[in-house]
Amino acid sequence: MEYSGSCLCKGVKFKITGVFESFYLCHCRYCRKDTGSAHGANLFSSSAKIEWLRTEKKIKTYQPHKSEHLKAFCTNCGSALPSLQMEGKLLVVPAGCLDTEIDRRPDAHIFFSNKANWDESLETLKRFDRLPD
């Protein structure tokens, strides 16, 4: 498979070739903080290759002290970006930065015991196709 992706400002573009072994929705406190949402949605691959097509804007990484959590992001728009982790052995890709459709559903929720207290029965909420009036 081949996937393309970018940041919000389009200053960073990339291509990923290969397969993702897993797709997790992570509820750890780090993923909740760095996404500003209920969970992170990350794809993982030990074999896929990433090619950076455009890096007009700088990519920066941040790792909290004494943590295995690593966040890569565009320094211009703040969008989450892929990162190589575990000494280059694991490619972690935030699902939302892909421009290509993902051909799989998440495999599981992880760190579910850390989920936000408001993250319950969200499928029962009203749904709008745009910002409500």
A tleap script that builds the chain and sets N, CA, C and O, in Angstrom:
source leaprc.protein.ff14SB
mol = sequence {
  NMET GLU TYR SER GLY SER CYS LEU CYS LYS
  GLY VAL LYS PHE LYS ILE THR GLY VAL PHE
  GLU SER PHE TYR LEU CYS HIE CYS ARG TYR
  CYS ARG LYS ASP THR GLY SER ALA HIE GLY
  ALA ASN LEU PHE SER SER SER ALA LYS ILE
  GLU TRP LEU ARG THR GLU LYS LYS ILE LYS
  THR TYR GLN PRO HIE LYS SER GLU HIE LEU
  LYS ALA PHE CYS THR ASN CYS GLY SER ALA
  LEU PRO SER LEU GLN MET GLU GLY LYS LEU
  LEU VAL VAL PRO ALA GLY CYS LEU ASP THR
  GLU ILE ASP ARG ARG PRO ASP ALA HIE ILE
  PHE PHE SER ASN LYS ALA ASN TRP ASP GLU
  SER LEU GLU THR LEU LYS ARG PHE ASP ARG
  LEU PRO CASP
}
set mol.1.N position { 0.834 -1.191 0.000 }
set mol.1.CA position { 0.000 0.000 0.000 }
set mol.1.C position { 0.873 1.246 0.000 }
set mol.1.O position { 2.010 1.240 0.471 }
set mol.2.N position { 0.303 2.307 -0.542 }
set mol.2.CA position { 0.975 3.593 -0.531 }
set mol.2.C position { 0.005 4.630 0.008 }
set mol.2.O position { -1.149 4.697 -0.416 }
set mol.3.N position { 0.478 5.432 0.942 }
set mol.3.CA position { -0.329 6.466 1.582 }
set mol.3.C position { 0.381 7.801 1.427 }
set mol.3.O position { 1.609 7.876 1.466 }
set mol.4.N position { -0.405 8.849 1.250 }
set mol.4.CA position { 0.175 10.192 1.237 }
set mol.4.C position { -0.413 10.967 2.404 }
set mol.4.O position { -1.512 10.678 2.879 }
set mol.5.N position { 0.344 11.957 2.851 }
set mol.5.CA position { -0.119 12.750 3.968 }
set mol.5.C position { 0.543 14.111 3.988 }
set mol.5.O position { 1.478 14.386 3.237 }
set mol.6.N position { 0.027 14.957 4.873 }
set mol.6.CA position { 0.538 16.323 4.967 }
set mol.6.C position { 0.088 16.946 6.277 }
set mol.6.O position { -0.738 16.400 7.009 }
set mol.7.N position { 0.659 18.101 6.538 }
set mol.7.CA position { 0.210 18.887 7.687 }
set mol.7.C position { -0.876 19.844 7.208 }
set mol.7.O position { -1.165 19.910 6.014 }
set mol.8.N position { -1.465 20.571 8.121 }
set mol.8.CA position { -2.561 21.485 7.805 }
set mol.8.C position { -2.145 22.607 6.857 }
set mol.8.O position { -2.921 22.986 5.979 }
set mol.9.N position { -0.942 23.143 7.017 }
set mol.9.CA position { -0.486 24.254 6.175 }
set mol.9.C position { 0.140 23.782 4.865 }
set mol.9.O position { 0.498 24.603 4.021 }
set mol.10.N position { 0.272 22.475 4.690 }
set mol.10.CA position { 0.864 21.844 3.493 }
set mol.10.C position { 2.357 22.131 3.350 }
set mol.10.O position { 2.929 21.892 2.286 }
set mol.11.N position { 2.988 22.635 4.394 }
set mol.11.CA position { 4.430 22.857 4.360 }
set mol.11.C position { 5.224 21.572 4.505 }
set mol.11.O position { 6.408 21.521 4.173 }
set mol.12.N position { 4.565 20.534 5.002 }
set mol.12.CA position { 5.183 19.212 5.123 }
set mol.12.C position { 4.299 18.209 4.398 }
set mol.12.O position { 3.097 18.125 4.651 }
set mol.13.N position { 4.908 17.448 3.492 }
set mol.13.CA position { 4.207 16.382 2.773 }
set mol.13.C position { 5.077 15.138 2.791 }
set mol.13.O position { 6.305 15.223 2.800 }
set mol.14.N position { 4.425 13.979 2.798 }
set mol.14.CA position { 5.169 12.727 2.875 }
set mol.14.C position { 4.415 11.611 2.169 }
set mol.14.O position { 3.230 11.725 1.853 }
set mol.15.N position { 5.146 10.529 1.934 }
set mol.15.CA position { 4.577 9.322 1.345 }
set mol.15.C position { 5.037 8.141 2.198 }
set mol.15.O position { 6.199 8.062 2.596 }
set mol.16.N position { 4.110 7.229 2.471 }
set mol.16.CA position { 4.429 6.018 3.217 }
set mol.16.C position { 4.124 4.828 2.317 }
set mol.16.O position { 3.045 4.737 1.731 }
set mol.17.N position { 5.081 3.926 2.218 }
set mol.17.CA position { 4.913 2.714 1.432 }
set mol.17.C position { 5.032 1.520 2.365 }
set mol.17.O position { 6.031 1.369 3.068 }
set mol.18.N position { 4.005 0.668 2.369 }
set mol.18.CA position { 4.030 -0.518 3.209 }
set mol.18.C position { 2.700 -0.754 3.884 }
set mol.18.O position { 1.685 -0.171 3.503 }
set mol.19.N position { 2.709 -1.602 4.878 }
set mol.19.CA position { 1.481 -1.960 5.595 }
set mol.19.C position { 1.593 -1.552 7.060 }
set mol.19.O position { 2.680 -1.476 7.631 }
set mol.20.N position { 0.442 -1.299 7.632 }
set mol.20.CA position { 0.354 -1.006 9.062 }
set mol.20.C position { -0.069 -2.283 9.775 }
set mol.20.O position { -1.065 -2.906 9.405 }
set mol.21.N position { 0.678 -2.664 10.781 }
set mol.21.CA position { 0.345 -3.869 11.538 }
set mol.21.C position { -0.771 -3.630 12.542 }
set mol.21.O position { -1.529 -4.545 12.866 }
set mol.22.N position { -0.871 -2.400 13.036 }
set mol.22.CA position { -1.906 -2.111 14.033 }
set mol.22.C position { -2.374 -0.666 13.944 }
set mol.22.O position { -1.685 0.211 13.423 }
set mol.23.N position { -3.569 -0.454 14.473 }
set mol.23.CA position { -4.225 0.851 14.488 }
set mol.23.C position { -4.929 0.952 15.838 }
set mol.23.O position { -5.918 0.263 16.088 }
set mol.24.N position { -4.405 1.823 16.708 }
set mol.24.CA position { -4.948 1.930 18.057 }
set mol.24.C position { -5.485 3.319 18.358 }
set mol.24.O position { -4.954 4.327 17.893 }
set mol.25.N position { -6.551 3.344 19.146 }
set mol.25.CA position { -7.068 4.577 19.714 }
set mol.25.C position { -6.531 4.622 21.140 }
set mol.25.O position { -6.937 3.830 21.990 }
set mol.26.N position { -5.618 5.553 21.395 }
set mol.26.CA position { -4.911 5.590 22.669 }
set mol.26.C position { -5.488 6.671 23.580 }
set mol.26.O position { -5.581 7.841 23.209 }
set mol.27.N position { -5.869 6.246 24.774 }
set mol.27.CA position { -6.482 7.145 25.755 }
set mol.27.C position { -5.508 7.571 26.850 }
set mol.27.O position { -5.936 8.119 27.866 }
set mol.28.N position { -4.206 7.333 26.668 }
set mol.28.CA position { -3.242 7.734 27.702 }
set mol.28.C position { -3.265 9.251 27.860 }
set mol.28.O position { -3.709 9.978 26.972 }
set mol.29.N position { -2.783 9.704 28.995 }
set mol.29.CA position { -2.832 11.155 29.267 }
set mol.29.C position { -2.001 11.950 28.275 }
set mol.29.O position { -2.323 13.104 27.992 }
set mol.30.N position { -0.939 11.358 27.742 }
set mol.30.CA position { -0.115 12.073 26.777 }
set mol.30.C position { -0.861 12.256 25.453 }
set mol.30.O position { -0.868 13.353 24.893 }
set mol.31.N position { -1.482 11.201 24.955 }
set mol.31.CA position { -2.230 11.315 23.694 }
set mol.31.C position { -3.425 12.261 23.839 }
set mol.31.O position { -3.742 13.014 22.918 }
set mol.32.N position { -4.081 12.218 24.996 }
set mol.32.CA position { -5.202 13.146 25.206 }
set mol.32.C position { -4.701 14.587 25.211 }
set mol.32.O position { -5.339 15.463 24.627 }
set mol.33.N position { -3.574 14.842 25.856 }
set mol.33.CA position { -3.023 16.200 25.899 }
set mol.33.C position { -2.566 16.672 24.522 }
set mol.33.O position { -2.885 17.786 24.106 }
set mol.34.N position { -1.810 15.815 23.809 }
set mol.34.CA position { -1.236 16.316 22.555 }
set mol.34.C position { -2.235 16.369 21.402 }
set mol.34.O position { -1.961 17.009 20.387 }
set mol.35.N position { -3.393 15.708 21.537 }
set mol.35.CA position { -4.428 15.854 20.511 }
set mol.35.C position { -5.501 16.847 20.936 }
set mol.35.O position { -6.229 17.372 20.093 }
set mol.36.N position { -5.603 17.106 22.225 }
set mol.36.CA position { -6.671 17.969 22.720 }
set mol.36.C position { -8.024 17.298 22.584 }
set mol.36.O position { -9.049 17.975 22.513 }
set mol.37.N position { -8.039 15.980 22.546 }
set mol.37.CA position { -9.259 15.231 22.304 }
set mol.37.C position { -9.344 14.036 23.248 }
set mol.37.O position { -8.559 13.914 24.188 }
set mol.38.N position { -10.307 13.157 22.983 }
set mol.38.CA position { -10.532 11.997 23.839 }
set mol.38.C position { -9.435 10.956 23.706 }
set mol.38.O position { -9.185 10.192 24.639 }
set mol.39.N position { -8.776 10.918 22.549 }
set mol.39.CA position { -7.750 9.902 22.316 }
set mol.39.C position { -6.930 10.246 21.090 }
set mol.39.O position { -7.342 11.043 20.248 }
set mol.40.N position { -5.771 9.638 21.008 }
set mol.40.CA position { -4.982 9.681 19.787 }
set mol.40.C position { -5.421 8.524 18.902 }
set mol.40.O position { -5.897 7.506 19.405 }
set mol.41.N position { -5.267 8.666 17.604 }
set mol.41.CA position { -5.580 7.597 16.648 }
set mol.41.C position { -4.308 7.381 15.833 }
set mol.41.O position { -4.001 8.162 14.932 }
set mol.42.N position { -3.571 6.318 16.155 }
set mol.42.CA position { -2.259 6.108 15.558 }
set mol.42.C position { -2.133 4.755 14.883 }
set mol.42.O position { -2.592 3.734 15.394 }
set mol.43.N position { -1.494 4.778 13.714 }
set mol.43.CA position { -1.157 3.573 12.968 }
set mol.43.C position { 0.292 3.232 13.253 }
set mol.43.O position { 1.125 4.126 13.406 }
set mol.44.N position { 0.603 1.930 13.325 }
set mol.44.CA position { 1.942 1.469 13.662 }
set mol.44.C position { 2.456 0.501 12.608 }
set mol.44.O position { 1.721 -0.369 12.138 }
set mol.45.N position { 3.725 0.658 12.239 }
set mol.45.CA position { 4.337 -0.268 11.295 }
set mol.45.C position { 5.808 -0.469 11.623 }
set mol.45.O position { 6.533 0.484 11.909 }
set mol.46.N position { 6.233 -1.724 11.576 }
set mol.46.CA position { 7.640 -2.035 11.766 }
set mol.46.C position { 8.352 -2.237 10.433 }
set mol.46.O position { 9.560 -2.471 10.397 }
set mol.47.N position { 7.591 -2.145 9.324 }
set mol.47.CA position { 8.197 -2.405 8.014 }
set mol.47.C position { 7.964 -1.299 6.981 }
set mol.47.O position { 8.711 -1.216 6.006 }
set mol.48.N position { 6.965 -0.461 7.164 }
set mol.48.CA position { 6.674 0.596 6.188 }
set mol.48.C position { 7.805 1.622 6.148 }
set mol.48.O position { 8.513 1.826 7.134 }
set mol.49.N position { 7.957 2.250 5.008 }
set mol.49.CA position { 8.988 3.274 4.804 }
set mol.49.C position { 8.320 4.625 4.574 }
set mol.49.O position { 7.287 4.720 3.910 }
set mol.50.N position { 8.922 5.657 5.129 }
set mol.50.CA position { 8.423 7.014 4.926 }
set mol.50.C position { 9.399 7.791 4.062 }
set mol.50.O position { 10.615 7.679 4.219 }
set mol.51.N position { 8.855 8.572 3.157 }
set mol.51.CA position { 9.653 9.466 2.311 }
set mol.51.C position { 9.080 10.871 2.478 }
set mol.51.O position { 7.898 11.104 2.224 }
set mol.52.N position { 9.920 11.793 2.900 }
set mol.52.CA position { 9.489 13.180 3.075 }
set mol.52.C position { 9.564 13.863 1.717 }
set mol.52.O position { 10.647 13.969 1.140 }
set mol.53.N position { 8.444 14.323 1.202 }
set mol.53.CA position { 8.370 14.939 -0.125 }
set mol.53.C position { 8.559 16.450 -0.057 }
set mol.53.O position { 9.108 17.053 -0.979 }
set mol.54.N position { 8.105 17.060 1.034 }
set mol.54.CA position { 8.275 18.501 1.223 }
set mol.54.C position { 8.417 18.776 2.706 }
set mol.54.O position { 7.608 18.339 3.525 }
set mol.55.N position { 9.464 19.509 3.028 }
set mol.55.CA position { 9.636 19.950 4.414 }
set mol.55.C position { 10.010 21.430 4.409 }
set mol.55.O position { 11.040 21.840 4.944 }
set mol.56.N position { 9.120 22.225 3.776 }
set mol.56.CA position { 9.324 23.683 3.772 }
set mol.56.C position { 9.278 24.233 5.194 }
set mol.56.O position { 9.973 25.190 5.533 }
set mol.57.N position { 8.461 23.618 5.998 }
set mol.57.CA position { 8.353 24.001 7.400 }
set mol.57.C position { 9.104 22.968 8.222 }
set mol.57.O position { 9.234 21.813 7.816 }
set mol.58.N position { 9.588 23.381 9.354 }
set mol.58.CA position { 10.375 22.463 10.184 }
set mol.58.C position { 9.480 21.476 10.930 }
set mol.58.O position { 8.358 21.789 11.327 }
set mol.59.N position { 10.017 20.290 11.100 }
set mol.59.CA position { 9.372 19.270 11.914 }
set mol.59.C position { 10.119 19.219 13.235 }
set mol.59.O position { 11.349 19.163 13.268 }
set mol.60.N position { 9.372 19.239 14.306 }
set mol.60.CA position { 9.975 19.173 15.632 }
set mol.60.C position { 9.376 17.991 16.376 }
set mol.60.O position { 8.237 17.597 16.124 }
set mol.61.N position { 10.141 17.439 17.282 }
set mol.61.CA position { 9.617 16.380 18.135 }
set mol.61.C position { 9.670 16.830 19.584 }
set mol.61.O position { 10.498 17.652 19.976 }
set mol.62.N position { 8.760 16.266 20.364 }
set mol.62.CA position { 8.717 16.532 21.792 }
set mol.62.C position { 8.478 15.208 22.508 }
set mol.62.O position { 7.596 14.434 22.133 }
set mol.63.N position { 9.274 14.959 23.542 }
set mol.63.CA position { 9.103 13.764 24.348 }
set mol.63.C position { 9.095 14.167 25.819 }
set mol.63.O position { 10.093 14.679 26.326 }
set mol.64.N position { 7.966 13.939 26.513 }
set mol.64.CA position { 7.925 14.258 27.936 }
set mol.64.C position { 8.993 13.481 28.703 }
set mol.64.O position { 9.310 12.341 28.364 }
set mol.65.N position { 9.536 14.102 29.726 }
set mol.65.CA position { 10.573 13.502 30.558 }
set mol.65.C position { 10.112 12.155 31.119 }
set mol.65.O position { 8.986 12.037 31.603 }
set mol.66.N position { 10.971 11.152 31.055 }
set mol.66.CA position { 10.705 9.805 31.565 }
set mol.66.C position { 9.472 9.176 30.931 }
set mol.66.O position { 8.700 8.499 31.608 }
set mol.67.N position { 9.286 9.400 29.631 }
set mol.67.CA position { 8.140 8.854 28.918 }
set mol.67.C position { 8.597 8.237 27.605 }
set mol.67.O position { 9.606 8.655 27.037 }
set mol.68.N position { 7.861 7.248 27.124 }
set mol.68.CA position { 8.116 6.692 25.797 }
set mol.68.C position { 7.294 7.415 24.739 }
set mol.68.O position { 7.454 7.157 23.546 }
set mol.69.N position { 6.420 8.314 25.165 }
set mol.69.CA position { 5.558 9.054 24.241 }
set mol.69.C position { 6.399 10.058 23.446 }
set mol.69.O position { 7.209 10.789 24.016 }
set mol.70.N position { 6.200 10.083 22.139 }
set mol.70.CA position { 6.908 11.025 21.270 }
set mol.70.C position { 5.910 11.663 20.331 }
set mol.70.O position { 5.125 10.969 19.686 }
set mol.71.N position { 5.937 12.973 20.252 }
set mol.71.CA position { 5.050 13.696 19.341 }
set mol.71.C position { 5.908 14.438 18.325 }
set mol.71.O position { 6.815 15.185 18.693 }
set mol.72.N position { 5.613 14.227 17.039 }
set mol.72.CA position { 6.251 14.987 15.968 }
set mol.72.C position { 5.196 15.938 15.414 }
set mol.72.O position { 4.026 15.577 15.295 }
set mol.73.N position { 5.620 17.157 15.077 }
set mol.73.CA position { 4.640 18.138 14.603 }
set mol.73.C position { 5.304 19.195 13.737 }
set mol.73.O position { 6.513 19.415 13.812 }
set mol.74.N position { 4.481 19.851 12.904 }
set mol.74.CA position { 4.924 20.960 12.063 }
set mol.74.C position { 5.069 22.193 12.943 }
set mol.74.O position { 4.154 22.530 13.693 }
set mol.75.N position { 6.210 22.865 12.858 }
set mol.75.CA position { 6.428 24.042 13.697 }
set mol.75.C position { 5.617 25.248 13.237 }
set mol.75.O position { 5.509 26.230 13.972 }
set mol.76.N position { 5.047 25.194 12.039 }
set mol.76.CA position { 4.220 26.301 11.563 }
set mol.76.C position { 2.773 26.166 12.010 }
set mol.76.O position { 2.221 27.090 12.607 }
set mol.77.N position { 2.146 25.015 11.726 }
set mol.77.CA position { 0.719 24.861 12.005 }
set mol.77.C position { 0.417 23.954 13.195 }
set mol.77.O position { -0.728 23.901 13.646 }
set mol.78.N position { 1.407 23.247 13.708 }
set mol.78.CA position { 1.214 22.392 14.874 }
set mol.78.C position { 0.628 21.022 14.585 }
set mol.78.O position { 0.418 20.237 15.510 }
set mol.79.N position { 0.358 20.716 13.323 }
set mol.79.CA position { -0.233 19.417 12.983 }
set mol.79.C position { 0.666 18.261 13.409 }
set mol.79.O position { 1.890 18.332 13.298 }
set mol.80.N position { 0.033 17.194 13.900 }
set mol.80.CA position { 0.759 15.980 14.260 }
set mol.80.C position { 1.277 15.307 12.999 }
set mol.80.O position { 0.592 15.278 11.976 }
set mol.81.N position { 2.482 14.769 13.074 }
set mol.81.CA position { 3.136 14.138 11.924 }
set mol.81.C position { 3.724 12.783 12.312 }
set mol.81.O position { 3.902 12.504 13.498 }
set mol.82.N position { 4.024 11.945 11.331 }
set mol.82.CA position { 4.636 10.643 11.608 }
set mol.82.C position { 5.999 10.794 12.282 }
set mol.82.O position { 6.677 11.813 12.152 }
set mol.83.N position { 6.369 9.748 12.999 }
set mol.83.CA position { 7.701 9.733 13.612 }
set mol.83.C position { 8.227 8.309 13.643 }
set mol.83.O position { 7.474 7.341 13.753 }
set mol.84.N position { 9.545 8.218 13.542 }
set mol.84.CA position { 10.225 6.941 13.725 }
set mol.84.C position { 10.597 6.840 15.188 }
set mol.84.O position { 11.208 7.753 15.742 }
set mol.85.N position { 10.230 5.731 15.820 }
set mol.85.CA position { 10.473 5.542 17.236 }
set mol.85.C position { 11.206 4.225 17.475 }
set mol.85.O position { 11.438 3.458 16.540 }
set mol.86.N position { 11.560 3.976 18.696 }
set mol.86.CA position { 12.285 2.762 19.082 }
set mol.86.C position { 13.529 2.577 18.209 }
set mol.86.O position { 13.747 1.527 17.604 }
set mol.87.N position { 14.331 3.637 18.171 }
set mol.87.CA position { 15.590 3.641 17.406 }
set mol.87.C position { 15.364 3.322 15.931 }
set mol.87.O position { 16.162 2.620 15.310 }
set mol.88.N position { 14.263 3.849 15.373 }
set mol.88.CA position { 13.966 3.688 13.953 }
set mol.88.C position { 13.272 2.396 13.590 }
set mol.88.O position { 13.057 2.127 12.408 }
set mol.89.N position { 12.916 1.588 14.572 }
set mol.89.CA position { 12.292 0.288 14.302 }
set mol.89.C position { 10.781 0.365 14.141 }
set mol.89.O position { 10.169 -0.576 13.634 }
set mol.90.N position { 10.162 1.475 14.565 }
set mol.90.CA position { 8.706 1.584 14.544 }
set mol.90.C position { 8.291 2.933 13.960 }
set mol.90.O position { 8.719 3.985 14.435 }
set mol.91.N position { 7.458 2.887 12.931 }
set mol.91.CA position { 6.880 4.093 12.350 }
set mol.91.C position { 5.508 4.292 12.978 }
set mol.91.O position { 4.654 3.409 12.898 }
set mol.92.N position { 5.295 5.443 13.599 }
set mol.92.CA position { 4.017 5.784 14.222 }
set mol.92.C position { 3.418 6.933 13.419 }
set mol.92.O position { 4.033 7.987 13.257 }
set mol.93.N position { 2.197 6.707 12.917 }
set mol.93.CA position { 1.556 7.684 12.038 }
set mol.93.C position { 0.207 8.103 12.617 }
set mol.93.O position { -0.693 7.272 12.734 }
set mol.94.N position { 0.049 9.387 12.985 }
set mol.94.CA position { -1.263 9.870 13.397 }
set mol.94.C position { -2.228 9.724 12.209 }
set mol.94.O position { -1.979 10.272 11.136 }
set mol.95.N position { -3.311 8.996 12.402 }
set mol.95.CA position { -4.226 8.687 11.298 }
set mol.95.C position { -4.771 9.948 10.628 }
set mol.95.O position { -4.995 9.956 9.417 }
set mol.96.N position { -4.984 10.996 11.390 }
set mol.96.CA position { -5.567 12.218 10.842 }
set mol.96.C position { -4.659 12.988 9.908 }
set mol.96.O position { -5.137 13.871 9.196 }
set mol.97.N position { -3.365 12.691 9.878 }
set mol.97.CA position { -2.463 13.423 8.979 }
set mol.97.C position { -2.396 12.783 7.594 }
set mol.97.O position { -1.762 13.328 6.691 }
set mol.98.N position { -3.044 11.631 7.421 }
set mol.98.CA position { -3.045 10.991 6.104 }
set mol.98.C position { -4.084 11.635 5.196 }
set mol.98.O position { -5.202 11.919 5.626 }
set mol.99.N position { -3.717 11.860 3.957 }
set mol.99.CA position { -4.647 12.378 2.946 }
set mol.99.C position { -5.305 11.231 2.189 }
set mol.99.O position { -6.347 11.415 1.561 }
set mol.100.N position { -4.708 10.070 2.246 }
set mol.100.CA position { -5.223 8.867 1.610 }
set mol.100.C position { -6.197 8.177 2.565 }
set mol.100.O position { -5.987 8.178 3.778 }
set mol.101.N position { -7.254 7.592 2.019 }
set mol.101.CA position { -8.188 6.829 2.836 }
set mol.101.C position { -7.467 5.659 3.502 }
set mol.101.O position { -6.578 5.054 2.901 }
set mol.102.N position { -7.839 5.343 4.719 }
set mol.102.CA position { -7.268 4.215 5.453 }
set mol.102.C position { -8.181 3.018 5.221 }
set mol.102.O position { -9.398 3.122 5.375 }
set mol.103.N position { -7.608 1.908 4.860 }
set mol.103.CA position { -8.385 0.723 4.495 }
set mol.103.C position { -8.646 -0.220 5.662 }
set mol.103.O position { -8.844 -1.418 5.460 }
set mol.104.N position { -8.648 0.306 6.870 }
set mol.104.CA position { -8.910 -0.536 8.039 }
set mol.104.C position { -9.529 0.278 9.157 }
set mol.104.O position { -9.421 1.503 9.194 }
set mol.105.N position { -10.169 -0.418 10.054 }
set mol.105.CA position { -10.734 0.202 11.250 }
set mol.105.C position { -9.735 0.023 12.394 }
set mol.105.O position { -8.864 -0.844 12.331 }
set mol.106.N position { -9.861 0.837 13.429 }
set mol.106.CA position { -8.973 0.638 14.571 }
set mol.106.C position { -9.102 -0.776 15.135 }
set mol.106.O position { -10.181 -1.369 15.123 }
set mol.107.N position { -7.989 -1.299 15.626 }
set mol.107.CA position { -7.961 -2.640 16.208 }
set mol.107.C position { -8.461 -2.652 17.642 }
set mol.107.O position { -9.107 -3.608 18.071 }
set mol.108.N position { -8.164 -1.590 18.388 }
set mol.108.CA position { -8.523 -1.587 19.807 }
set mol.108.C position { -8.331 -0.203 20.410 }
set mol.108.O position { -7.660 0.663 19.848 }
set mol.109.N position { -8.949 -0.029 21.580 }
set mol.109.CA position { -8.667 1.113 22.452 }
set mol.109.C position { -7.536 0.661 23.367 }
set mol.109.O position { -7.557 -0.462 23.870 }
set mol.110.N position { -6.549 1.528 23.587 }
set mol.110.CA position { -5.487 1.196 24.537 }
set mol.110.C position { -5.436 2.275 25.619 }
set mol.110.O position { -5.893 3.399 25.409 }
set mol.111.N position { -4.882 1.927 26.762 }
set mol.111.CA position { -4.876 2.785 27.953 }
set mol.111.C position { -6.284 3.281 28.262 }
set mol.111.O position { -6.492 4.429 28.654 }
set mol.112.N position { -7.247 2.373 28.072 }
set mol.112.CA position { -8.662 2.713 28.229 }
set mol.112.C position { -9.007 3.134 29.653 }
set mol.112.O position { -9.949 3.899 29.861 }
set mol.113.N position { -8.259 2.645 30.629 }
set mol.113.CA position { -8.526 3.027 32.022 }
set mol.113.C position { -8.233 4.507 32.265 }
set mol.113.O position { -8.646 5.059 33.285 }
set mol.114.N position { -7.524 5.153 31.338 }
set mol.114.CA position { -7.208 6.580 31.466 }
set mol.114.C position { -8.160 7.467 30.669 }
set mol.114.O position { -7.930 8.672 30.572 }
set mol.115.N position { -9.215 6.904 30.101 }
set mol.115.CA position { -10.090 7.701 29.221 }
set mol.115.C position { -10.729 8.857 29.990 }
set mol.115.O position { -10.903 8.798 31.207 }
set mol.116.N position { -11.071 9.901 29.251 }
set mol.116.CA position { -11.699 11.086 29.829 }
set mol.116.C position { -13.071 10.726 30.397 }
set mol.116.O position { -13.769 9.873 29.849 }
set mol.117.N position { -13.450 11.369 31.484 }
set mol.117.CA position { -14.742 11.051 32.102 }
set mol.117.C position { -15.929 11.419 31.209 }
set mol.117.O position { -17.023 10.888 31.398 }
set mol.118.N position { -15.734 12.307 30.252 }
set mol.118.CA position { -16.820 12.703 29.334 }
set mol.118.C position { -16.858 11.836 28.080 }
set mol.118.O position { -17.721 12.024 27.223 }
set mol.119.N position { -15.938 10.898 27.967 }
set mol.119.CA position { -15.847 10.016 26.796 }
set mol.119.C position { -16.687 8.754 27.033 }
set mol.119.O position { -16.150 7.662 27.222 }
set mol.120.N position { -17.992 8.923 27.020 }
set mol.120.CA position { -18.907 7.824 27.314 }
set mol.120.C position { -20.147 7.945 26.438 }
set mol.120.O position { -20.758 9.012 26.381 }
set mol.121.N position { -20.523 6.880 25.761 }
set mol.121.CA position { -21.743 6.811 24.935 }
set mol.121.C position { -21.829 7.961 23.932 }
set mol.121.O position { -22.909 8.506 23.704 }
set mol.122.N position { -20.695 8.331 23.333 }
set mol.122.CA position { -20.679 9.464 22.398 }
set mol.122.C position { -21.500 9.196 21.141 }
set mol.122.O position { -21.935 10.135 20.475 }
set mol.123.N position { -21.714 7.925 20.812 }
set mol.123.CA position { -22.509 7.590 19.628 }
set mol.123.C position { -23.973 7.982 19.784 }
set mol.123.O position { -24.714 7.985 18.801 }
set mol.124.N position { -24.407 8.314 21.006 }
set mol.124.CA position { -25.806 8.688 21.231 }
set mol.124.C position { -26.053 10.189 21.065 }
set mol.124.O position { -27.202 10.628 21.101 }
set mol.125.N position { -25.002 10.974 20.885 }
set mol.125.CA position { -25.156 12.421 20.740 }
set mol.125.C position { -25.753 12.793 19.385 }
set mol.125.O position { -25.646 12.034 18.423 }
set mol.126.N position { -26.384 13.971 19.317 }
set mol.126.CA position { -26.881 14.494 18.046 }
set mol.126.C position { -25.726 14.596 17.065 }
set mol.126.O position { -24.569 14.734 17.463 }
set mol.127.N position { -26.047 14.528 15.786 }
set mol.127.CA position { -25.016 14.629 14.751 }
set mol.127.C position { -25.381 15.725 13.754 }
set mol.127.O position { -26.534 15.836 13.339 }
set mol.128.N position { -24.409 16.522 13.377 }
set mol.128.CA position { -24.578 17.615 12.424 }
set mol.128.C position { -23.526 17.468 11.335 }
set mol.128.O position { -22.409 17.035 11.614 }
set mol.129.N position { -23.862 17.820 10.110 }
set mol.129.CA position { -22.893 17.778 9.007 }
set mol.129.C position { -22.033 19.025 8.964 }
set mol.129.O position { -21.066 19.077 8.204 }
set mol.130.N position { -22.361 20.026 9.760 }
set mol.130.CA position { -21.574 21.259 9.845 }
set mol.130.C position { -21.812 21.871 11.214 }
set mol.130.O position { -22.556 21.318 12.025 }
set mol.131.N position { -21.187 23.007 11.474 }
set mol.131.CA position { -21.373 23.684 12.753 }
set mol.131.C position { -22.857 24.054 12.910 }
set mol.131.O position { -23.418 24.700 12.025 }
set mol.132.N position { -23.496 23.663 14.005 }
set mol.132.CA position { -24.932 23.980 14.164 }
set mol.132.C position { -25.156 25.474 14.324 }
set mol.132.O position { -24.270 26.203 14.770 }
set mol.133.N position { -26.339 25.916 13.960 }
set mol.133.CA position { -26.698 27.344 14.063 }
set mol.133.C position { -26.870 27.755 15.516 }
set mol.133.O position { -27.171 28.915 15.797 }
savepdb mol mol.pdb
quit
